[in-house]
Each structure stands twice: as structure tokens, then as C-alpha cells.
Amino acid sequence: MSKSGHVAVWFGRKREKAVLATCEKHYSKVLSVIMEMKKFIEAYYSGNFDEVKKSFEEIFKFEREADEVKKSIVTELMKGPFHPLDREEIMKLVLTVDDIAAYVKASSRRLLYVNPKEVPENIRNGLKIITYKMCDAATILRDGLNKLISKSDDALDAAEKTERIEEEVDDLRVDLIAEILKWGDMVKSIGNWLMIKDAVEFIENAVDRLEDTADVIRAIVILST
């Protein structure tokens, strides 16, 4: 390879590392959305609707901030030089992580339509459990992303742990939906249980996207070796 070719590769890799660092910033904003959802659910479980509304405002704010970081990454990826495969995988990483925040916000929005005092405690508790699991997966994946940037093989371990949590959430969701359907047979407002059911599905979708993010991290690790 010519000297100019080596310089182009070096410069491209340097830009890739810089963009990945911005991806970590984006993920941190999305993680803020997820951790605020934990506060939201805790307030929802305790029946404190005023705190629920405050947490939703924070979720909305963090999601907007994450969206702004995403736009800056997309703009940077449109510039050269950048290897096409690297650009594709990083774009996939950003868009998948962005979906996580969107699903979390959608879940919290659905719950706003239903006063928590009208929701049975076992269902509120189920919502809390799967939200905690989502927080666990998101925290583990943040470490995986940090290790990806530092080129550590431990990034793959974080991806594996995230996948296992996703499987746990899937099982928990099935049981929780069964409880929601039983409640649906007794509740006066069909709209209430539909909103709760949707909220659960959106949380599961967010966890699915966390697993998808883990898959993208795996792909980037493989492409980088």
C-alpha cells in the first residue's frame, strides 16, 4: 500500500473511533431515558401519579436530546473517508439504539392514560420487574459499547449477557400478559387494559432492540478483527 493509502486508512480509522465515541454519547442519552423509566415505573407502582407525570417529562426530554446526538452522527457518517462496511454497521448501531428510546417513551406514554390506582398490584409489580430487567440489560450493554471503543474482547461477553436477559424478559412478558388478559375479563374499561398491554409490549420491544444492539456490537467486533 502506498504512503497515501496508509494515511487514508489511518485517518478513516481515527474518524471511526471518533464517531464511535459519539455513539457512546448517544447511548448514554438513551440510557438516561431507560433509567428515568425505572423512576417512572417506581412512581407508577406506588400510585404517585404526580411523580409519574414528572418522570414522563424527563423521559421526553432525554429522548429529544438523544435524537439530536443521533442527527449529528448521521451527518458525520455522510462525510468521507469512511469504509462502507463501517458506515453501514455504525448507522445500524445508531438507529437500533434510537429505537430503544422510542419504545420506552411509547410505553410510558401508554401508562399515562391509565391511573395506576386502577391497575392491580400484581400487574404493576410485573411492569416493575421487566423494567428493572431492561435497566440491567441496558447497563451491561453500555459497558459492552465502551469495551467496543477500546477494542476489548469483553464486548462480546456483554452482548451474551444482554441476550440472556432478553430471553428472561420474553418469559416474564408471557406471564404478565396472561395476568393482564385475566384482568381484562373483569375491568370496566377495555381501553385501560389495552394501554397496559401495549405498555408491556413496548418494553419488550425495547429489550429486543437492546439484543439487536448487542448483535451489531458483535458484528463490529468481527469486522474490526
C-alpha positions as YAML, in Angstrom:
chain: A
units: angstrom
residues:
- id: 1
  name: MET
  ca: [0.00, 0.00, 0.00]
- id: 2
  name: SER
  ca: [1.28, 3.49, -0.84]
- id: 3
  name: LYS
  ca: [2.04, 6.08, 1.81]
- id: 4
  name: SER
  ca: [-1.08, 8.00, 0.82]
- id: 5
  name: GLY
  ca: [-3.09, 4.78, 1.16]
- id: 6
  name: HIS
  ca: [-1.78, 4.21, 4.70]
- id: 7
  name: VAL
  ca: [-2.64, 7.78, 5.62]
- id: 8
  name: ALA
  ca: [-6.20, 7.36, 4.27]
- id: 9
  name: VAL
  ca: [-6.70, 4.16, 6.29]
- id: 10
  name: TRP
  ca: [-5.27, 5.76, 9.44]
- id: 11
  name: PHE
  ca: [-7.44, 8.84, 9.01]
- id: 12
  name: GLY
  ca: [-10.51, 6.70, 8.33]
- id: 13
  name: ARG
  ca: [-9.93, 4.62, 11.46]
- id: 14
  name: LYS
  ca: [-9.38, 7.76, 13.51]
- id: 15
  name: ARG
  ca: [-12.71, 9.14, 12.33]
- id: 16
  name: GLU
  ca: [-14.36, 5.79, 13.01]
- id: 17
  name: LYS
  ca: [-13.14, 5.88, 16.61]
- id: 18
  name: ALA
  ca: [-14.37, 9.47, 16.99]
- id: 19
  name: VAL
  ca: [-17.81, 8.54, 15.63]
- id: 20
  name: LEU
  ca: [-17.99, 5.51, 17.94]
- id: 21
  name: ALA
  ca: [-17.24, 7.83, 20.86]
- id: 22
  name: THR
  ca: [-20.20, 9.96, 19.77]
- id: 23
  name: CYS
  ca: [-22.26, 6.75, 19.55]
- id: 24
  name: GLU
  ca: [-21.38, 6.17, 23.20]
- id: 25
  name: LYS
  ca: [-22.68, 9.67, 23.97]
- id: 26
  name: HIS
  ca: [-25.87, 8.84, 22.09]
- id: 27
  name: TYR
  ca: [-26.24, 5.60, 24.00]
- id: 28
  name: SER
  ca: [-25.71, 7.43, 27.31]
- id: 29
  name: LYS
  ca: [-28.66, 9.69, 26.46]
- id: 30
  name: VAL
  ca: [-30.79, 6.64, 25.66]
- id: 31
  name: LEU
  ca: [-29.64, 5.04, 28.91]
- id: 32
  name: SER
  ca: [-30.89, 8.16, 30.69]
- id: 33
  name: VAL
  ca: [-34.29, 7.53, 29.09]
- id: 34
  name: ILE
  ca: [-34.24, 3.95, 30.38]
- id: 35
  name: MET
  ca: [-33.14, 4.86, 33.90]
- id: 36
  name: GLU
  ca: [-35.82, 7.55, 34.06]
- id: 37
  name: MET
  ca: [-38.31, 4.87, 33.03]
- id: 38
  name: LYS
  ca: [-37.25, 2.99, 36.15]
- id: 39
  name: LYS
  ca: [-38.20, 6.02, 38.26]
- id: 40
  name: PHE
  ca: [-41.43, 6.33, 36.27]
- id: 41
  name: ILE
  ca: [-42.38, 2.72, 37.00]
- id: 42
  name: GLU
  ca: [-41.48, 3.00, 40.67]
- id: 43
  name: ALA
  ca: [-43.78, 6.00, 40.97]
- id: 44
  name: TYR
  ca: [-46.43, 4.17, 38.97]
- id: 45
  name: TYR
  ca: [-46.19, 1.12, 41.25]
- id: 46
  name: SER
  ca: [-46.62, 3.29, 44.35]
- id: 47
  name: GLY
  ca: [-49.56, 5.13, 42.77]
- id: 48
  name: ASN
  ca: [-47.89, 8.54, 42.81]
- id: 49
  name: PHE
  ca: [-49.32, 9.92, 39.58]
- id: 50
  name: ASP
  ca: [-47.76, 13.38, 40.05]
- id: 51
  name: GLU
  ca: [-44.28, 11.83, 40.09]
- id: 52
  name: VAL
  ca: [-45.25, 9.67, 37.11]
- id: 53
  name: LYS
  ca: [-46.02, 12.80, 35.10]
- id: 54
  name: LYS
  ca: [-42.74, 14.45, 36.13]
- id: 55
  name: SER
  ca: [-40.79, 11.37, 35.08]
- id: 56
  name: PHE
  ca: [-42.52, 11.30, 31.72]
- id: 57
  name: GLU
  ca: [-41.39, 14.88, 31.09]
- id: 58
  name: GLU
  ca: [-37.81, 13.78, 31.81]
- id: 59
  name: ILE
  ca: [-38.16, 10.76, 29.53]
- id: 60
  name: PHE
  ca: [-39.41, 13.04, 26.76]
- id: 61
  name: LYS
  ca: [-36.52, 15.48, 27.32]
- id: 62
  name: PHE
  ca: [-33.82, 12.79, 27.29]
- id: 63
  name: GLU
  ca: [-35.31, 11.20, 24.18]
- id: 64
  name: ARG
  ca: [-35.18, 14.57, 22.38]
- id: 65
  name: GLU
  ca: [-31.55, 15.03, 23.43]
- id: 66
  name: ALA
  ca: [-30.68, 11.54, 22.17]
- id: 67
  name: ASP
  ca: [-32.34, 12.38, 18.86]
- id: 68
  name: GLU
  ca: [-30.14, 15.45, 18.45]
- id: 69
  name: VAL
  ca: [-26.98, 13.38, 19.03]
- id: 70
  name: LYS
  ca: [-28.24, 10.82, 16.51]
- id: 71
  name: LYS
  ca: [-28.65, 13.53, 13.88]
- id: 72
  name: SER
  ca: [-25.06, 14.69, 14.44]
- id: 73
  name: ILE
  ca: [-23.77, 11.13, 13.97]
- id: 74
  name: VAL
  ca: [-25.75, 10.65, 10.76]
- id: 75
  name: THR
  ca: [-24.37, 13.94, 9.44]
- id: 76
  name: GLU
  ca: [-20.80, 12.84, 10.24]
- id: 77
  name: LEU
  ca: [-21.31, 9.46, 8.57]
- id: 78
  name: MET
  ca: [-22.31, 11.21, 5.35]
- id: 79
  name: LYS
  ca: [-18.81, 12.67, 5.11]
- id: 80
  name: GLY
  ca: [-15.72, 10.80, 3.89]
- id: 81
  name: PRO
  ca: [-13.43, 8.99, 4.18]
- id: 82
  name: PHE
  ca: [-15.25, 6.08, 5.74]
- id: 83
  name: HIS
  ca: [-15.21, 2.41, 4.87]
- id: 84
  name: PRO
  ca: [-18.69, 1.45, 3.54]
- id: 85
  name: LEU
  ca: [-18.98, -1.55, 5.88]
- id: 86
  name: ASP
  ca: [-18.02, 0.55, 8.89]
- id: 87
  name: ARG
  ca: [-20.53, 3.22, 7.89]
- id: 88
  name: GLU
  ca: [-23.30, 0.64, 7.50]
- id: 89
  name: GLU
  ca: [-22.69, -1.02, 10.86]
- id: 90
  name: ILE
  ca: [-22.37, 2.24, 12.76]
- id: 91
  name: MET
  ca: [-25.55, 3.54, 11.14]
- id: 92
  name: LYS
  ca: [-27.30, 0.32, 12.15]
- id: 93
  name: LEU
  ca: [-25.98, 0.76, 15.71]
- id: 94
  name: VAL
  ca: [-27.30, 4.31, 15.99]
- id: 95
  name: LEU
  ca: [-30.73, 3.57, 14.53]
- id: 96
  name: THR
  ca: [-31.20, 0.46, 16.65]
- id: 97
  name: VAL
  ca: [-30.28, 2.30, 19.83]
- id: 98
  name: ASP
  ca: [-32.59, 5.13, 18.80]
- id: 99
  name: ASP
  ca: [-35.47, 2.64, 18.60]
- id: 100
  name: ILE
  ca: [-34.88, 1.71, 22.24]
- id: 101
  name: ALA
  ca: [-35.64, 5.24, 23.41]
- id: 102
  name: ALA
  ca: [-38.67, 5.46, 21.13]
- id: 103
  name: TYR
  ca: [-40.17, 2.26, 22.55]
- id: 104
  name: VAL
  ca: [-39.52, 3.32, 26.15]
- id: 105
  name: LYS
  ca: [-41.20, 6.67, 25.54]
- id: 106
  name: ALA
  ca: [-44.15, 4.93, 23.86]
- id: 107
  name: SER
  ca: [-44.54, 2.60, 26.84]
- id: 108
  name: SER
  ca: [-44.53, 5.44, 29.36]
- id: 109
  name: ARG
  ca: [-46.99, 7.41, 27.22]
- id: 110
  name: ARG
  ca: [-49.45, 4.48, 27.25]
- id: 111
  name: LEU
  ca: [-49.21, 4.20, 31.03]
- id: 112
  name: LEU
  ca: [-50.06, 7.88, 31.40]
- id: 113
  name: TYR
  ca: [-53.53, 7.10, 30.09]
- id: 114
  name: VAL
  ca: [-54.27, 4.74, 32.99]
- id: 115
  name: ASN
  ca: [-54.35, 5.83, 36.62]
- id: 116
  name: PRO
  ca: [-52.08, 3.37, 38.47]
- id: 117
  name: LYS
  ca: [-54.60, 3.07, 41.28]
- id: 118
  name: GLU
  ca: [-56.91, 1.33, 38.80]
- id: 119
  name: VAL
  ca: [-54.27, -1.30, 37.92]
- id: 120
  name: PRO
  ca: [-53.94, -4.43, 40.09]
- id: 121
  name: GLU
  ca: [-50.79, -4.59, 42.20]
- id: 122
  name: ASN
  ca: [-49.58, -7.85, 40.62]
- id: 123
  name: ILE
  ca: [-49.61, -6.20, 37.18]
- id: 124
  name: ARG
  ca: [-47.88, -3.06, 38.43]
- id: 125
  name: ASN
  ca: [-45.30, -5.31, 40.06]
- id: 126
  name: GLY
  ca: [-44.85, -7.21, 36.79]
- id: 127
  name: LEU
  ca: [-44.23, -3.93, 34.99]
- id: 128
  name: LYS
  ca: [-41.63, -3.04, 37.58]
- id: 129
  name: ILE
  ca: [-39.82, -6.38, 37.23]
- id: 130
  name: ILE
  ca: [-39.49, -6.26, 33.45]
- id: 131
  name: THR
  ca: [-38.43, -2.60, 33.61]
- id: 132
  name: TYR
  ca: [-35.69, -3.49, 36.11]
- id: 133
  name: LYS
  ca: [-34.55, -6.25, 33.76]
- id: 134
  name: MET
  ca: [-34.44, -3.75, 30.92]
- id: 135
  name: CYS
  ca: [-32.28, -1.45, 33.06]
- id: 136
  name: ASP
  ca: [-29.92, -4.35, 33.83]
- id: 137
  name: ALA
  ca: [-29.54, -5.19, 30.14]
- id: 138
  name: ALA
  ca: [-29.01, -1.54, 29.20]
- id: 139
  name: THR
  ca: [-26.31, -1.06, 31.84]
- id: 140
  name: ILE
  ca: [-24.46, -4.19, 30.74]
- id: 141
  name: LEU
  ca: [-24.66, -3.10, 27.11]
- id: 142
  name: ARG
  ca: [-23.21, 0.31, 27.94]
- id: 143
  name: ASP
  ca: [-20.13, -1.47, 29.27]
- id: 144
  name: GLY
  ca: [-20.06, -3.53, 26.08]
- id: 145
  name: LEU
  ca: [-20.11, -0.40, 23.94]
- id: 146
  name: ASN
  ca: [-17.31, 1.16, 25.98]
- id: 147
  name: LYS
  ca: [-15.26, -2.01, 25.51]
- id: 148
  name: LEU
  ca: [-16.00, -1.96, 21.80]
- id: 149
  name: ILE
  ca: [-14.49, 1.51, 21.54]
- id: 150
  name: SER
  ca: [-11.41, 0.37, 23.47]
- id: 151
  name: LYS
  ca: [-11.16, -2.72, 21.22]
- id: 152
  name: SER
  ca: [-11.64, -5.13, 24.12]
- id: 153
  name: ASP
  ca: [-12.85, -8.70, 23.51]
- id: 154
  name: ASP
  ca: [-15.05, -8.31, 26.61]
- id: 155
  name: ALA
  ca: [-17.54, -6.51, 24.38]
- id: 156
  name: LEU
  ca: [-18.71, -9.96, 23.26]
- id: 157
  name: ASP
  ca: [-19.32, -11.02, 26.87]
- id: 158
  name: ALA
  ca: [-21.62, -8.05, 27.39]
- id: 159
  name: ALA
  ca: [-23.51, -8.99, 24.22]
- id: 160
  name: GLU
  ca: [-24.03, -12.54, 25.50]
- id: 161
  name: LYS
  ca: [-25.32, -11.32, 28.89]
- id: 162
  name: THR
  ca: [-27.74, -8.95, 27.16]
- id: 163
  name: GLU
  ca: [-29.12, -11.79, 25.08]
- id: 164
  name: ARG
  ca: [-29.76, -13.90, 28.19]
- id: 165
  name: ILE
  ca: [-31.67, -11.07, 29.85]
- id: 166
  name: GLU
  ca: [-33.78, -10.65, 26.71]
- id: 167
  name: GLU
  ca: [-34.78, -14.30, 26.99]
- id: 168
  name: GLU
  ca: [-35.78, -13.78, 30.64]
- id: 169
  name: VAL
  ca: [-37.88, -10.75, 29.73]
- id: 170
  name: ASP
  ca: [-39.64, -12.71, 27.00]
- id: 171
  name: ASP
  ca: [-40.70, -15.35, 29.54]
- id: 172
  name: LEU
  ca: [-41.78, -12.71, 32.04]
- id: 173
  name: ARG
  ca: [-43.81, -10.91, 29.37]
- id: 174
  name: VAL
  ca: [-45.78, -14.06, 28.54]
- id: 175
  name: ASP
  ca: [-46.78, -14.49, 32.19]
- id: 176
  name: LEU
  ca: [-47.58, -10.80, 32.62]
- id: 177
  name: ILE
  ca: [-49.74, -10.66, 29.50]
- id: 178
  name: ALA
  ca: [-51.67, -13.66, 30.85]
- id: 179
  name: GLU
  ca: [-52.36, -11.70, 34.05]
- id: 180
  name: ILE
  ca: [-53.41, -8.65, 32.06]
- id: 181
  name: LEU
  ca: [-55.84, -10.74, 29.99]
- id: 182
  name: LYS
  ca: [-57.41, -12.12, 33.19]
- id: 183
  name: TRP
  ca: [-57.79, -8.56, 34.45]
- id: 184
  name: GLY
  ca: [-59.34, -7.66, 31.11]
- id: 185
  name: ASP
  ca: [-62.21, -10.05, 31.80]
- id: 186
  name: MET
  ca: [-63.15, -8.02, 34.87]
- id: 187
  name: VAL
  ca: [-62.17, -4.42, 34.10]
- id: 188
  name: LYS
  ca: [-64.89, -1.95, 33.15]
- id: 189
  name: SER
  ca: [-62.81, -0.01, 30.63]
- id: 190
  name: ILE
  ca: [-61.31, -2.11, 27.84]
- id: 191
  name: GLY
  ca: [-59.14, 0.88, 26.97]
- id: 192
  name: ASN
  ca: [-57.29, 0.61, 30.29]
- id: 193
  name: TRP
  ca: [-56.13, -2.94, 29.87]
- id: 194
  name: LEU
  ca: [-55.27, -2.35, 26.22]
- id: 195
  name: MET
  ca: [-53.00, 0.54, 27.24]
- id: 196
  name: ILE
  ca: [-51.31, -1.62, 29.89]
- id: 197
  name: LYS
  ca: [-50.88, -4.48, 27.44]
- id: 198
  name: ASP
  ca: [-49.34, -2.12, 24.87]
- id: 199
  name: ALA
  ca: [-47.02, -0.71, 27.52]
- id: 200
  name: VAL
  ca: [-45.71, -4.20, 28.30]
- id: 201
  name: GLU
  ca: [-45.24, -4.98, 24.61]
- id: 202
  name: PHE
  ca: [-43.29, -1.75, 24.08]
- id: 203
  name: ILE
  ca: [-40.97, -2.53, 26.98]
- id: 204
  name: GLU
  ca: [-40.33, -5.95, 25.47]
- id: 205
  name: ASN
  ca: [-39.68, -4.28, 22.10]
- id: 206
  name: ALA
  ca: [-37.12, -2.02, 23.79]
- id: 207
  name: VAL
  ca: [-35.37, -5.06, 25.27]
- id: 208
  name: ASP
  ca: [-35.46, -6.74, 21.84]
- id: 209
  name: ARG
  ca: [-33.68, -3.70, 20.43]
- id: 210
  name: LEU
  ca: [-31.11, -3.97, 23.20]
- id: 211
  name: GLU
  ca: [-30.44, -7.51, 21.99]
- id: 212
  name: ASP
  ca: [-30.29, -6.24, 18.40]
- id: 213
  name: THR
  ca: [-27.74, -3.67, 19.54]
- id: 214
  name: ALA
  ca: [-25.71, -6.48, 21.07]
- id: 215
  name: ASP
  ca: [-25.78, -8.22, 17.67]
- id: 216
  name: VAL
  ca: [-24.49, -5.06, 15.97]
- id: 217
  name: ILE
  ca: [-21.68, -4.83, 18.52]
- id: 218
  name: ARG
  ca: [-20.75, -8.43, 17.70]
- id: 219
  name: ALA
  ca: [-20.68, -7.59, 14.00]
- id: 220
  name: ILE
  ca: [-18.47, -4.54, 14.55]
- id: 221
  name: VAL
  ca: [-16.06, -6.62, 16.66]
- id: 222
  name: ILE
  ca: [-15.81, -9.20, 13.87]
- id: 223
  name: LEU
  ca: [-15.30, -6.55, 11.18]
- id: 224
  name: SER
  ca: [-12.60, -4.91, 13.29]
- id: 225
  name: THR
  ca: [-10.50, -8.08, 13.69]
...
